[in-house]
Each structure stands twice: as structure tokens, then as C-alpha cells.
Amino acid sequence: MSVSSFSFHAFPQMETDRFILRKTEERDTRDLFELYSEEEVLKYTQLLPFSAEDEAWHEMNWHMEIFTQQIGIRWLIEEKRSGKVIGTCGFLHYLKEYGRTEIGYDLAPSYWRRGIMSEVAAPILAFGFNSMNLNRIEAKVDPANVASIGLLTKLGFKQAGELREYEIEEGNFIELLVFSMLRKEFSVLHLL
Ligand SMILES: CC(C)(COP(=O)(O)OP(=O)(O)OC[C@H]1O[C@@H](n2cnc3c(N)ncnc32)[C@H](O)[C@@H]1OP(=O)(O)O)[C@@H](O)C(=O)NCCC(=O)NCCS
């Protein structure tokens, strides 16, 4: 089994054709507040839309904390053309010894369905499998979240089970679907 070569010292900034994937900075408060004020962005999470900028601060601190604790990496998605942060994507619950992590993402609704998360997730998955030497990347999704299911399917994730009555939504228990991609599947798809 190979060991991760990524040491969490420097933040792994990357870029795609249209976006810079970078770490959270103080100047991002306004853009993140705007992003998480949108009800649709948080619809399938346990969070309520933000109503004050310090909630964005809290979120930004979480980005920094998970990196410091080496349990996750959250990239901000900055549009090169406008300099605006329009979403985030990254890993959480990273377990180095098992080579596994979970992926999460969100994007401002006015940017949906333009192939943005597909463009951004590809180098993030590659970073996970190549530089972090992950074996498995998992996603937990609300069955009603067709956009997220569509994205995962397009990226090559496979549905691998369901978590019965795992979360509470509007007072009712709901199941979550578990999707995953394995290193050997990623290498076939992306010629690792
Ligand atoms: C999930 C999300 C990040 C998708 O981002 P996106 O940039 O719009 O996704 P893409 O444009 O790359 O779409 C990839 C594929 O997903 C599917 N898809 C995306 N949005 C869809 C929708 N509203 N309905 C059905 N399929 C959809 C399509 O198959 C699409 O491929 P195609 O356009 O070639 O047909 C975005 O909808 C979002 O931020 N949602 C709110 C946050 C969230 O739910 N996060 C995930 C929690 S698990």
C-alpha cells in the first residue's frame, strides 16, 4: 500500500480553464455569505441559510481548521473572469490510514448546469487519488438531490448503498444514498 505524499504544509492551489481553486482568505467573507444565504444551496444539508456575515466567518474558520487538523481540504472556486468566489468543493473526514475521504461541494444557483462542478471536481479527484494516494472517495446524498446524483454519476461514482433514517429533514427521518469511487475505477476512467 502506498503512503500519501501530501503533507498538509502548503495549501494545494490548482486551476482549471475557467477557475482558480484556492484556500479561503479573509477577503472571501462577502462572497461566502452570499453563497450560503441562498436557500437552494443549503437545501439538502442540515444548515439554514445564513443571515449574518459572522456565519460566513464560522464557515471560513472551519475550512482552516480541517486543514490544520489534516482531516480535510476545502477549495474555494474563484471565477478567473470576475474574481468572484462562486462555490466550494473539497474533502472532509479524511482518514489517512484507510486512504479514504468524503467529497462535498456547492455552487451559487445562477451558475448551475454549466458544467462548472464537473470541471472543478475532476482535478480535485485527481489530487486525491494522485497526491493523497486515496483509495476511496465517498459522497452521501439526499435521494431528492437529483443535481448531486447526476454530477456524481457523470464523474463515474457508483451508488454503493443507503443509510436508512440517517438524517432528519423537516422533522422526518430521511435516508441518504452512499456513492463512492475507488482508485482502480478512477485509473480506468482517467488513465492514472
Ligand atoms: C450539485 C451541484 C454542485 C452541481 O453543480 P453543476 O455545476 O450545476 O453541475 P454540472 O453542470 O457539472 O452537471 C454535471 C451533471 O450533473 C447532472 N445535473 C446537474 N444539475 C442537474 C439538475 N438540476 N437536474 C438533473 N441533473 C443535473 C447532469 O447530468 C450534469 O451533466 P450534463 O449537464 O452533461 O447533463 C449544484 O447543483 C449545487 O451546488 N447544488 C447545491 C449544493 C448541493 O446539493 N451540494 C451537494 C450536497 S451532497
The ligand as a MOL file (V3000), in Angstrom:
LIG
                    3D

  0  0  0     0  0            999 V3000
M  V30 BEGIN CTAB
M  V30 COUNTS 48 50 0 0 0
M  V30 BEGIN ATOM
M  V30 1 C -24.7470 19.6640 -7.2010 0
M  V30 2 C -24.1700 20.8900 -7.8840 0
M  V30 3 C -22.8330 21.2410 -7.2610 0
M  V30 4 C -23.9810 20.5930 -9.3840 0
M  V30 5 O -23.1350 21.5890 -9.9580 0
M  V30 6 P -23.2070 21.9710 -11.5120 0
M  V30 7 O -22.0070 22.7800 -11.8480 0
M  V30 8 O -24.5230 22.5500 -11.8110 0
M  V30 9 O -23.0790 20.5470 -12.1790 0
M  V30 10 P -22.6590 20.2750 -13.7050 0
M  V30 11 O -23.1800 21.3930 -14.5630 0
M  V30 12 O -21.2080 19.9790 -13.7640 0
M  V30 13 O -23.5140 18.9900 -14.0170 0
M  V30 14 C -22.9870 17.6780 -14.0300 0
M  V30 15 C -24.1010 16.7140 -14.3310 0
M  V30 16 O -24.9820 16.6410 -13.2180 0
M  V30 17 C -26.3320 16.4870 -13.6770 0
M  V30 18 N -27.1170 17.6280 -13.1940 0
M  V30 19 C -26.6560 18.8060 -12.7180 0
M  V30 20 N -27.6800 19.5630 -12.3260 0
M  V30 21 C -28.8130 18.8520 -12.5680 0
M  V30 22 C -30.1930 19.0980 -12.3530 0
M  V30 23 N -30.6390 20.2490 -11.8180 0
M  V30 24 N -31.0740 18.1470 -12.7080 0
M  V30 25 C -30.6630 16.9750 -13.2290 0
M  V30 26 N -29.3540 16.6840 -13.4530 0
M  V30 27 C -28.4500 17.6220 -13.1160 0
M  V30 28 C -26.2680 16.3930 -15.1780 0
M  V30 29 O -26.1380 15.0460 -15.5350 0
M  V30 30 C -24.9910 17.1260 -15.4790 0
M  V30 31 O -24.3810 16.7360 -16.6690 0
M  V30 32 P -24.8930 17.3320 -18.0820 0
M  V30 33 O -25.0900 18.8090 -17.9050 0
M  V30 34 O -23.7730 16.9730 -19.0110 0
M  V30 35 O -26.1870 16.6310 -18.3750 0
M  V30 36 C -25.1320 22.1130 -7.7320 0
M  V30 37 O -26.4010 21.7270 -8.1810 0
M  V30 38 C -25.2500 22.6050 -6.2990 0
M  V30 39 O -24.4340 23.4000 -5.8350 0
M  V30 40 N -26.2930 22.1700 -5.5730 0
M  V30 41 C -26.5000 22.6220 -4.1790 0
M  V30 42 C -25.4800 22.1010 -3.2090 0
M  V30 43 C -25.5360 20.5870 -3.0940 0
M  V30 44 O -26.5930 19.9900 -3.2420 0
M  V30 45 N -24.3750 20.0040 -2.8120 0
M  V30 46 C -24.2510 18.5600 -2.6980 0
M  V30 47 C -24.6730 18.0170 -1.4100 0
M  V30 48 S -24.4800 16.2340 -1.4400 0
M  V30 END ATOM
M  V30 BEGIN BOND
M  V30 1 1 1 2
M  V30 2 1 2 3
M  V30 3 1 2 4
M  V30 4 1 2 36
M  V30 5 1 4 5
M  V30 6 1 5 6
M  V30 7 2 6 7
M  V30 8 1 6 8
M  V30 9 1 6 9
M  V30 10 1 9 10
M  V30 11 2 10 11
M  V30 12 1 10 12
M  V30 13 1 10 13
M  V30 14 1 13 14
M  V30 15 1 14 15
M  V30 16 1 15 16
M  V30 17 1 15 30
M  V30 18 1 16 17
M  V30 19 1 17 18
M  V30 20 1 17 28
M  V30 21 1 18 19
M  V30 22 1 18 27
M  V30 23 2 19 20
M  V30 24 1 20 21
M  V30 25 1 21 22
M  V30 26 2 21 27
M  V30 27 1 22 23
M  V30 28 2 22 24
M  V30 29 1 24 25
M  V30 30 2 25 26
M  V30 31 1 26 27
M  V30 32 1 28 29
M  V30 33 1 28 30
M  V30 34 1 30 31
M  V30 35 1 31 32
M  V30 36 2 32 33
M  V30 37 1 32 34
M  V30 38 1 32 35
M  V30 39 1 36 37
M  V30 40 1 36 38
M  V30 41 2 38 39
M  V30 42 1 38 40
M  V30 43 1 40 41
M  V30 44 1 41 42
M  V30 45 1 42 43
M  V30 46 2 43 44
M  V30 47 1 43 45
M  V30 48 1 45 46
M  V30 49 1 46 47
M  V30 50 1 47 48
M  V30 END BOND
M  V30 END CTAB
M  END
